[in-house]
Amino acid sequence: MAAWIEAIGFLGSFFTVLTYSMKQMFWLRVAALMSCLAFMAYGTLIGSLPLILMELMLLPINAWRLMELSRPRLPSTQD
């Protein structure tokens, strides 16, 4: 396997490990999205359908959660 293909896999692994070190949820989701993109590319290059399908499921989940974190919060009316 070409070294650059393996580098993409290692990049995905790096971002996955990075998510476990995050304290702020916003940056955790950013790292998770980067991991998904890298692993989708890697899975495509090596022809791994299970990896591609898993990342296709995780990508919208992480994107949705990141969008939720990015929305301005309205003041609570239950005070």
N, C-alpha and C positions, 0 to 999 in steps of 0.2 A: 504494500500500500504506500502511496506517495506520502512523503513527510508533511506536505502542506495539508493533506486531508486529516492526518493524525493531529496536526496543530489545531485544526478547527474543533476536533473532539476534545482536546485538552483545554481549549478556550471555554467550551461549554462546561466542562468539569470545574474549571476555575470559577466561573460565575455561579455555579451551583454551590460550591463550598463557600463562596463569598456571601451568598444569601444567609447562610447559617451564622455569619459573624455580624450581621446587621442589627442595629438596635432600633433604627428608625424604619417604620413600615414602608414609607415612600421609597427609600433607596433599596429596600429588600425587593420590592416589586420591580423596580428598574433592573436590578441584577437578575431577577428571575426571568424577565422578558429577554434580556440579553442571552441568558442561558438557553431559553427556548429557541431563539433564532439560531444560535450556534449549533445546537443539537439537531434542529430541523435540517440545516445545511449538511451537517455531518451524516445524519441518517439518510438523506437523499444521495449523498456521494457514495456511501457504502451499501446502499440498497436495503436498509433495515426498516421494513414496514412497521414493526411494533414501536420502534423509536419515533418514527415520523408521526404515527397516530397518537402516541402519548403526548408529544409536544404540540400537536394540533389541538388536543384537548386542553392542555395547560396554558397555551398562549392566550386564548380569549378570557380565561379565568383571571390570569394575572393582569391582562389589559383592563378588564372591567374593574378589578379591585384598585388598580392604579387610578383609573378615572374617578372612582368613588373618593379616593383620598385627595384628589385634586380639586374636587368641587368645593365651593365655599359653603360653609355650614351656616344654617339659619339658627337664630337663637331659639332655645327651647321654650315652649309655651307651658311646660308642666311645672313651673316653679312654684 
